Amino acid sequence: MAEKLVILSDMWGAKKGLWITSYLGYLQQYYDITYYDIQQLSNIDVQIQTTDNVHRAFVEGGIDTAVAHLLKKETESAHYLGFSMGGTIAWKAGLMGLPMKSLYTVSSTRIRAEEEKPACNVVSLFGDQDVYRPKLDWHQKVGVKSDLIEGFGHTMYGDEKIISRVCLDLLNSATKKQKQEKTIQIKIA
């Protein structure tokens, strides 16, 4: 049986998220995937969809609403993959008791304000040109393994190189788990 992977979009959700189909194409054969458009999860309805307006709607209550909805919808332990604001929502839900096997965030810069991490394996990816990424001392203080990718900015998760990297990381994790589960130990008395 495939492991469950919950994917949370960036702040644009399906509106500007054609790149998500690449992730789904790679991962669907190894994971049972649930996808959330975080604009829908947060119940935000921004009439004029500018970066500032959408971001403000999340910061002024959308994040908290999305976290509350995620906690109600997901009650069994799963793996999580979150992009930008979606990773922040998963992170905060994890701190509030969302059952998580692992959390993989890409460009989730708002986690820089967090002082602890969810109680699971956490991996974070940031572009070195993303000016809002957490500083080195934050990673050490919170205890998060992060990789800094040279030559990329905030929306790197839409680039095919990053898509391949993230999916390969997750697929390696899934296939390693499957191999471990298939191992049979025989004890000879």
C-alpha positions in Angstrom: 0.0 0.0 0.0 1.3 3.4 -1.0 2.2 6.0 1.6 0.1 9.1 1.8 1.6 12.4 0.6 -0.3 15.6 1.2 0.7 18.4 -1.1 0.0 22.1 -0.3 0.2 24.6 -3.1 1.9 28.0 -3.0 -0.3 31.1 -2.4 -1.6 31.0 -6.0 -3.0 27.5 -5.8 -4.4 26.2 -9.1 -4.6 29.7 -10.6 -0.9 29.9 -11.5 0.2 26.4 -10.6 0.6 24.4 -13.8 4.0 23.3 -12.5 2.2 21.1 -9.9 1.3 18.7 -12.6 5.0 17.8 -13.0 5.2 16.9 -9.3 2.0 14.8 -9.5 3.2 13.0 -12.6 6.4 11.9 -10.9 5.0 11.1 -7.5 1.5 9.6 -8.1 2.8 6.1 -8.8 4.6 5.9 -5.4 2.3 7.9 -3.2 -1.4 8.2 -2.5 -1.6 12.0 -3.0 -4.0 14.5 -1.6 -3.6 18.0 -3.0 -4.8 21.2 -1.4 -5.1 24.6 -3.2 -4.3 26.7 -0.2 -6.5 29.6 -1.4 -9.5 27.3 -1.1 -8.2 25.7 2.2 -7.9 29.2 3.7 -11.3 30.5 2.3 -9.6 33.7 1.0 -11.4 35.5 -1.8 -9.3 38.3 -3.2 -11.0 40.3 -5.9 -7.9 41.7 -7.4 -5.2 39.0 -7.5 -2.0 40.8 -7.0 1.0 39.4 -5.1 0.5 42.0 -2.3 -3.2 41.4 -2.0 -3.0 37.6 -1.9 -0.1 37.7 0.5 -1.9 40.1 2.8 -5.0 37.9 2.8 -2.9 35.0 4.0 -1.0 36.9 6.7 -4.2 38.6 8.0 -6.0 35.4 8.9 -5.8 33.1 5.8 -2.9 31.1 7.3 -4.7 30.4 10.6 -7.9 29.4 8.7 -6.0 27.0 6.4 -4.2 25.5 9.4 -7.5 24.9 11.2 -9.1 23.3 8.1 -6.0 21.1 7.5 -6.2 19.9 11.1 -9.9 18.9 10.6 -9.3 17.2 7.2 -6.1 15.3 7.9 -6.3 13.0 10.9 -4.0 10.2 10.0 -0.2 10.4 9.8 1.1 11.3 6.4 4.1 12.8 4.6 3.7 16.5 3.6 5.1 18.6 0.8 4.5 22.3 0.9 5.5 25.1 -1.5 6.1 28.6 -0.1 3.0 29.6 1.9 1.8 25.9 1.7 4.9 24.8 3.6 4.3 27.4 6.3 0.7 26.1 6.7 1.9 22.5 7.0 4.6 23.6 9.5 2.2 25.4 11.7 -0.3 22.6 11.6 2.5 20.2 12.5 3.2 22.3 15.6 -0.5 22.1 16.5 -0.6 18.3 16.4 -1.2 17.4 12.8 0.1 13.8 12.6 3.2 14.0 10.3 5.6 11.3 9.1 7.8 13.9 7.4 7.7 17.5 6.1 9.4 18.7 3.0 9.2 22.5 2.3 10.3 24.4 -0.7 10.8 28.2 -0.5 8.7 28.4 2.7 10.3 31.7 3.8 7.7 32.5 6.5 9.0 29.6 8.7 11.8 32.0 9.5 9.6 33.3 12.3 9.1 29.9 13.9 11.1 28.9 17.0 10.5 25.2 16.9 9.9 22.5 14.3 7.3 19.9 13.9 8.1 16.5 15.6 9.1 14.7 12.4 11.9 14.7 9.9 11.9 18.1 8.2 13.8 19.1 5.1 13.7 22.6 3.7 14.9 23.9 0.3 15.7 27.5 -0.5 17.2 29.4 -3.4 20.3 31.4 -2.6 18.7 34.4 -4.3 15.5 34.3 -2.1 16.1 37.4 0.1 13.4 36.3 2.6 14.9 32.8 3.4 15.8 32.1 7.0 19.4 32.9 8.0 21.9 30.3 8.9 21.6 30.8 12.7 17.8 30.1 12.5 18.5 26.6 10.9 21.0 25.8 13.7 18.7 27.1 16.5 15.5 25.3 15.2 17.4 22.2 14.1 16.2 22.0 10.5 18.2 20.5 7.6 18.1 22.9 4.8 19.7 22.9 1.4 20.5 26.2 -0.4 20.3 25.9 -4.2 22.6 28.3 -6.1 21.2 30.5 -8.8 17.5 30.2 -7.8 15.0 32.6 -6.3 11.8 32.2 -4.4 9.7 30.5 -7.2 12.3 27.9 -7.9 9.7 25.1 -7.3 8.4 25.7 -10.8 11.7 25.0 -12.4 12.1 21.5 -13.9 15.6 21.1 -12.2 14.0 21.7 -8.8 11.0 19.6 -9.6 13.3 16.7 -10.4 15.4 17.2 -7.3 12.4 17.3 -4.9 10.7 14.3 -6.6 13.9 12.3 -6.5 14.3 13.0 -2.8 10.7 12.0 -2.1 10.9 8.9 -4.4 14.1 7.8 -2.7 12.4 8.1 0.6 9.3 6.1 -0.6 11.3 3.3 -2.3 13.6 3.0 0.7 10.6 2.6 2.9 9.0 0.0 0.6 12.2 -2.0 0.6 12.4 -2.0 4.4 8.8 -3.1 4.6 9.4 -6.0 2.3 12.3 -7.3 4.3 11.5 -10.6 6.1 13.7 -11.6 9.0 13.9 -15.3 9.8 15.0 -16.3 13.3 16.5 -19.7 13.7 16.1 -21.1 17.2 
